[in-house]
């Protein structure tokens, strides 16, 4: 196992070793495998099915393909996020850690036998071609994608820098497919972007949580430090599909005091529960630099808002829940996706398995799974004719149900997609609300002006439309 893979596994296990019992590097048998009672009748059924296929199938069969398929089926029966990891999938973990890849710049996932775009990286070839979160990928280079895994879709998207891929995209409610010719590029996941949303108010957009996100955020905050630091920050996690948990810990830790509780993880096996705090052991490796060291003191006290929507998932929800429960930030937007589960990845040779081992809970004990987080201020996005309905965790087939209480009805979760093209524009109602929250004097002046206008309008009929002060 490479050192990069070891780091990746450490991040996915979020430093909570009891959550999964993986084999030590070099071991041939996963730890704990000898303690499991294997059901003999079911194993005999599997072997019988294998023998029938080998003897009677119309074509040649490959043993690895057959057994890989059996493992894949076993994991797929568990929940929407457990899966068999091919060698290509395992290599994808390294790409996520390094942030370097060649492609068009999208995050995609299987949604009821369809491939749906979770997010298109800003300024990527996909975004420049008009691909948005919520779009469906119908084909790649003329090949329909029905039945393909998300990793196979990702593999087909890749190629040499400068090569062209033709992607069939279905947008909006019409379902009409457009063919887009997109030039692949060598990309680095620039997950943190910063600009001023208003005088004194910095808008920090985190598009996903990768290996460099914590360091990139720290660098952005240090750049904002000067003679006059910002008087408010807007942390934008809309359309952020999540990513690495340590990156989420470091992002939340940039705004919270050391040792503040961020979330808890609860599993089935006794003794696996863990409480994760703003502590270096949860966001850095033994030889890595502490990305939170040297941050300006104001980052943990400056007024803060967080923007979320129905595509804010997983690690993005961890950060949002921590900042909301610790009363550190005002959350604005629409209810989040609701992925509140932890997956561990265990290598099996060049391949691996990913399965759910625990659930996330916010500092106040709120469960995220299939529920999502409700903003403090709900601001619905502006709806366009081309917008499609957004699916959340509770809409996914075979999703993990909440542990207690009544599950939110699926129909209540279908809010319109908010186009990423509106982020930062005058139509971005959530961003406008954040600016107003962080500018109380401006908001009060605007409200007073509105009241005066209404008062004047109400007086006009009585005074025959006469102008002037009341």
C-alpha positions in Angstrom: 0.0 0.0 0.0 1.4 3.4 -1.0 1.9 6.2 1.6 -0.7 8.2 -0.3 -3.2 5.4 0.0 -2.4 5.0 3.7 -3.1 8.8 4.2 -6.3 8.4 2.2 -7.5 5.6 4.3 -6.6 7.5 7.5 -8.8 10.4 6.3 -11.7 8.2 5.4 -11.5 6.5 8.8 -11.4 10.0 10.4 -8.8 8.9 12.9 -11.4 6.7 14.6 -9.6 3.3 14.4 -12.4 1.3 16.1 -14.9 2.2 13.3 -13.4 -0.5 11.0 -10.9 -3.3 11.5 -8.8 -3.3 8.4 -5.9 -5.6 7.7 -2.4 -4.3 8.4 -0.3 -3.5 5.3 1.1 -6.8 4.0 -1.5 -8.9 5.7 -3.4 -11.5 3.5 -6.5 -11.8 5.8 -8.5 -8.8 6.9 -8.4 -8.5 10.7 -11.5 -9.9 12.3 -12.4 -12.1 9.4 -11.7 -15.2 11.5 -14.3 -14.1 14.1 -17.2 -14.0 11.7 -19.5 -17.0 11.5 -19.9 -17.8 7.8 -23.4 -19.2 7.0 -22.6 -22.5 5.3 -25.9 -22.8 3.4 -25.5 -19.4 1.8 -21.9 -20.1 0.9 -22.9 -23.4 -0.7 -25.6 -21.5 -2.7 -23.0 -19.0 -3.9 -20.6 -21.9 -5.0 -23.5 -23.7 -6.7 -24.4 -20.6 -8.6 -20.8 -20.1 -9.6 -20.5 -23.7 -10.8 -23.8 -23.4 -12.9 -22.5 -20.3 -14.6 -19.1 -21.8 -15.3 -20.6 -24.9 -16.8 -23.6 -23.6 -18.7 -23.1 -19.9 -19.6 -23.2 -19.3 -23.3 -19.9 -17.4 -23.3 -16.5 -17.6 -21.6 -16.4 -16.5 -18.0 -13.7 -14.9 -16.0 -13.4 -15.9 -12.3 -12.3 -12.5 -11.1 -15.2 -10.9 -12.9 -17.7 -13.3 -11.4 -16.5 -13.0 -7.8 -16.0 -9.2 -8.1 -19.7 -9.1 -9.2 -20.7 -11.2 -6.2 -18.9 -8.8 -3.8 -20.4 -5.8 -5.6 -23.9 -7.2 -5.3 -23.4 -7.9 -1.6 -22.3 -4.3 -0.9 -24.9 -2.7 -3.1 -27.6 -4.5 -1.0 -26.6 -2.6 2.1 -27.2 1.1 1.3 -26.8 3.8 -1.3 -23.2 4.6 -0.4 -21.7 1.1 0.1 -20.0 -0.4 -3.0 -17.2 -2.5 -4.4 -14.2 -0.5 -5.4 -12.3 -1.5 -8.5 -8.6 -0.7 -9.0 -9.7 2.4 -10.9 -11.9 3.4 -8.0 -9.0 3.0 -5.6 -6.9 5.2 -7.8 -9.6 7.8 -7.8 -9.0 8.2 -4.0 -5.4 9.2 -4.8 -6.7 11.8 -7.3 -9.0 13.2 -4.7 -6.2 13.4 -2.2 -3.7 15.1 -4.6 -6.3 17.2 -6.4 -4.7 16.7 -9.8 -6.5 15.0 -12.7 -7.4 15.3 -16.4 -11.0 15.6 -17.3 -13.8 18.1 -17.8 -14.4 19.0 -14.1 -17.6 17.5 -12.8 -18.7 15.5 -9.8 -21.3 12.9 -10.7 -23.2 10.1 -8.9 -25.7 7.3 -9.8 -29.3 8.4 -9.2 -31.8 5.7 -9.8 -30.0 4.2 -12.8 -29.1 7.6 -14.1 -25.9 9.6 -13.8 -26.6 13.0 -12.3 -24.1 15.8 -12.1 -23.6 16.8 -8.4 -21.4 19.8 -9.2 -19.4 21.3 -12.0 -16.2 22.9 -10.9 -16.1 26.6 -11.4 -14.3 27.7 -14.6 -13.8 24.1 -15.6 -14.4 22.9 -19.2 -17.8 21.4 -18.1 -18.9 24.7 -16.4 -17.9 26.8 -19.4 -19.8 24.4 -21.7 -23.0 25.0 -19.6 -23.2 21.9 -17.5 -24.8 22.5 -14.1 -25.6 20.6 -11.0 -28.7 18.5 -11.5 -28.0 17.8 -15.2 -28.2 14.1 -16.3 -25.4 12.6 -18.3 -27.1 10.5 -21.1 -24.0 9.4 -23.1 -20.3 9.8 -23.6 -18.9 9.7 -27.1 -22.1 8.2 -28.3 -22.3 5.4 -25.7 -25.4 5.3 -23.5 -24.5 5.2 -19.8 -27.4 3.0 -18.5 -26.0 0.4 -16.2 -22.5 1.9 -15.9 -21.0 2.7 -12.5 -20.0 6.2 -11.6 -16.3 5.1 -11.7 -16.7 3.8 -15.2 -18.3 7.1 -16.2 -15.4 8.9 -14.7 -12.9 6.7 -16.6 -14.7 7.4 -19.9 -14.5 11.2 -19.1 -10.8 11.1 -18.9 -8.2 11.2 -21.6 -5.2 13.2 -22.7 -5.2 17.0 -22.1 -6.5 18.7 -25.2 -8.5 15.7 -26.4 -12.3 16.1 -27.0 -15.1 14.2 -25.5 -18.7 14.4 -26.6 -21.1 14.4 -23.7 -24.9 14.0 -24.0 -26.6 16.2 -21.4 -30.2 16.3 -20.4 -31.2 19.6 -18.7 -34.4 20.7 -17.1 -37.8 19.2 -17.1 -38.0 18.7 -20.9 -35.5 15.9 -20.9 -34.1 17.0 -24.3 -30.5 15.8 -24.8 -27.9 18.2 -26.0 -24.5 16.9 -27.4 -21.6 19.0 -26.0 -18.1 18.7 -27.4 -15.8 19.5 -24.5 -12.0 19.7 -24.5 -10.4 17.8 -21.6 -7.9 19.7 -19.5 -5.3 19.1 -16.8 -7.1 20.3 -13.8 -6.3 20.9 -10.2 -9.3 21.0 -7.8 -9.2 24.7 -6.8 -11.8 24.1 -4.1 -11.5 27.6 -2.4 -12.3 30.9 -4.1 -12.6 34.3 -2.5 -13.8 37.7 -3.5 -15.6 40.6 -1.8 -19.4 40.4 -1.8 -19.7 44.0 -0.5 -17.4 46.5 1.2 -15.9 44.7 4.2 -17.6 41.4 3.5 -15.6 38.5 2.1 -17.4 35.7 0.2 -15.5 32.4 0.5 -16.8 29.6 -1.8 -15.7 26.0 -0.9 -16.8 23.8 -3.8 -15.7 20.5 -2.3 -13.4 19.1 0.5 -10.2 17.8 -1.0 -6.7 17.2 0.4 -5.6 20.8 0.0 -8.9 22.5 1.0 -7.8 23.3 4.6 -4.5 24.8 3.5 -6.2 26.7 0.7 -8.7 28.2 3.1 -6.1 29.1 5.6 -4.1 30.9 2.8 -7.2 32.8 1.7 -8.0 33.9 5.3 -4.4 35.1 5.7 -4.6 37.1 2.5 -7.7 38.8 3.8 -5.8 39.8 6.9 -4.5 43.4 6.7 -4.9 46.8 8.3 -8.6 46.4 8.1 -9.7 42.7 8.2 -13.2 41.9 6.9 -16.1 42.8 9.2 -18.0 39.7 8.1 -17.5 36.4 6.2 -19.9 34.5 3.9 -18.9 30.8 3.7 -20.6 29.4 0.6 -21.2 25.6 0.7 -23.9 25.4 -1.9 -23.6 22.6 -4.4 -20.7 21.2 -2.3 -20.9 17.4 -2.5 -18.5 16.9 0.5 -15.3 14.9 0.4 -12.6 14.3 2.9 -13.7 14.5 6.6 -10.3 15.9 7.8 -10.7 18.8 5.3 -14.1 19.5 6.8 -12.6 19.5 10.3 -9.9 22.0 9.3 -12.4 24.2 7.6 -14.7 24.3 10.6 -11.7 24.7 12.9 -10.7 27.9 11.1 -13.8 29.5 12.6 -14.0 27.7 16.0 -11.9 27.6 19.1 -9.5 24.7 19.6 -11.1 21.6 21.1 -14.6 22.7 20.2 -16.9 19.7 19.4 -17.7 19.4 15.7 -19.7 16.1 15.5 -20.0 12.6 16.8 -19.8 9.3 15.0 -22.0 6.4 16.2 -21.7 2.9 14.9 -23.2 -0.6 15.7 -20.2 -2.2 17.3 -19.8 -1.4 21.0 -17.0 1.0 21.7 -16.8 2.6 18.2 -18.5 5.9 19.1 -16.2 8.9 18.7 -16.5 12.6 19.3 -14.5 14.7 16.8 -13.2 18.1 17.9 -11.0 20.9 16.6 -7.8 19.0 17.3 -4.8 18.4 15.0 -5.2 14.6 15.4 -8.5 14.8 13.4 -7.3 17.0 10.4 -3.5 16.4 9.9 -1.1 13.6 9.4 1.8 13.0 11.7 4.3 14.6 9.3 2.0 17.2 7.9 2.0 20.9 8.8 -0.8 22.3 10.9 -2.9 24.3 8.4 -4.6 26.2 11.2 -1.4 27.4 12.8 -0.9 31.1 12.4 -4.4 32.0 11.5 -5.4 35.6 12.4 -7.4 35.7 15.7 -10.4 37.5 14.0 -11.3 34.4 12.0 -12.8 32.8 15.1 -14.8 35.9 16.1 -15.8 37.7 13.0 -19.5 37.6 12.1 -20.1 34.6 9.9 -22.9 33.3 7.6 -23.0 29.9 5.8 -24.9 29.4 2.6 -26.3 25.9 1.8 -28.8 24.3 -0.5 -30.1 20.8 -1.3 -26.8 19.8 -2.9 -24.7 20.7 0.2 -23.9 17.2 1.3 -21.8 15.0 3.7 -18.7 17.0 4.8 -20.4 20.2 3.9 -23.2 19.3 6.3 -20.7 18.4 9.0 -19.3 22.0 8.8 -22.7 23.6 8.7 -24.1 21.6 11.6 -21.0 22.3 13.8 -21.1 26.1 13.1 -24.9 26.2 13.6 -25.0 24.2 16.8 -22.1 26.1 18.3 -23.9 29.4 17.5 -21.0 30.5 15.5 -22.8 31.2 12.2 -26.2 32.1 10.7 -27.1 29.4 8.1 -29.0 30.7 5.1 -30.5 28.9 2.1 -32.5 25.7 1.8 -32.4 22.3 3.6 -29.3 20.3 2.9 -28.9 16.9 1.2 -29.0 14.7 4.2 -26.0 12.4 3.8 -25.1 11.7 7.4 -23.1 8.5 7.2 -19.5 7.4 7.4 -17.9 5.1 4.8 -14.7 3.2 5.4 -12.6 1.9 2.5 -10.7 -1.3 3.0 -8.2 -2.5 0.3 -8.4 -6.0 -1.0 -5.4 -6.4 -3.1 -5.6 -3.7 -5.9 -9.4 -3.5 -5.3 -11.3 -2.6 -2.2 -14.6 -2.4 -0.5 -16.4 0.7 0.8 -19.2 0.3 3.3 -21.1 2.4 5.9 -19.8 2.0 9.4 -21.3 4.9 11.4 -23.7 7.9 11.3 -22.9 11.5 11.9 -24.6 13.6 14.6 -24.2 17.4 15.2 -22.8 18.7 18.5 -26.3 19.0 19.8 -27.1 15.4 18.8 -29.1 16.1 15.6 -29.0 13.3 13.1 -28.2 14.4 9.5 -28.9 11.1 7.7 -31.9 11.4 5.4 -33.0 14.6 7.2 -30.5 17.2 6.3 -30.1 20.5 8.1 -32.7 23.3 8.1 -31.2 26.8 7.7 -31.8 29.5 10.3 -33.1 31.7 7.5 -34.8 29.9 4.6 -34.2 31.6 1.3 -35.6 29.7 -1.7 -33.7 30.0 -4.9 -35.1 31.8 -8.0 -36.6 29.2 -10.3 -36.0 29.1 -14.0 -37.8 27.1 -16.7 -34.6 25.0 -17.2 -34.3 24.0 -13.5 -35.0 20.4 -12.6 -36.2 19.0 -9.3 -33.4 18.3 -6.8 -33.2 14.8 -5.2 -31.8 14.4 -1.7 -30.6 11.5 0.3 -34.1 10.4 1.3 -35.0 10.1 -2.4 -32.1 7.6 -3.2 -33.0 4.0 -3.6 -31.9 1.9 -0.7 -30.9 4.9 1.4 -30.0 4.4 5.1 -33.1 5.5 7.1 -32.8 7.7 10.2 -32.4 5.9 13.5 -35.4 7.5 15.2 -38.5 9.6 14.6 -40.5 10.0 11.4 -38.5 10.3 8.2 -39.1 13.4 6.1 -41.5 12.7 3.3 -39.7 12.4 -0.1 -42.1 14.8 -1.8 -41.3 17.5 0.7 -37.6 17.3 -0.3 -38.0 18.2 -4.0 -36.9 21.8 -4.1 -35.8 23.3 -7.4 -32.1 23.2 -8.3 -30.4 26.5 -7.9 -28.2 27.1 -10.9 -24.6 27.7 -10.2 -24.7 30.5 -12.8 -26.7 32.6 -10.4 -24.1 32.3 -7.6 -22.7 35.7 -7.1 -25.1 37.5 -9.4 -27.9 40.0 -8.6 -30.3 37.1 -8.8 -28.5 35.3 -6.0 -31.1 35.8 -3.3 -29.2 33.7 -0.6 -26.1 35.8 -1.0 -28.1 39.0 -0.8 -29.6 37.8 2.4 -26.2 37.0 3.8 -25.0 40.5 3.0 -28.1 41.9 4.7 -27.5 39.8 7.8 -23.9 41.0 8.0 -24.9 44.6 7.3 -27.6 45.4 9.9 -27.3 49.1 9.5 -27.8 48.7 5.7 -30.7 46.3 6.2 -32.4 48.6 8.7 -32.0 51.6 6.3 -33.4 49.5 3.5 -36.4 48.4 5.6 -37.1 52.0 6.7 -37.0 53.2 3.1 -39.4 50.5 2.1 -41.8 51.4 4.9 -41.6 55.1 3.9 -42.4 54.2 0.3 -45.4 52.1 1.3 -46.6 54.9 3.6 -46.3 57.5 0.9 -48.1 55.1 -1.6 -50.9 54.7 1.0 -51.2 58.5 1.4 -51.3 59.4 -2.3 -55.0 58.5 -2.9 -56.1 60.6 0.2 -54.1 63.6 -0.9 -55.0 63.4 -4.6 -51.5 62.1 -5.6 -49.7 65.2 -4.2 -46.0 64.8 -3.9 -43.8 65.8 -1.1 -42.9 64.7 2.4 -45.8 63.5 4.7 
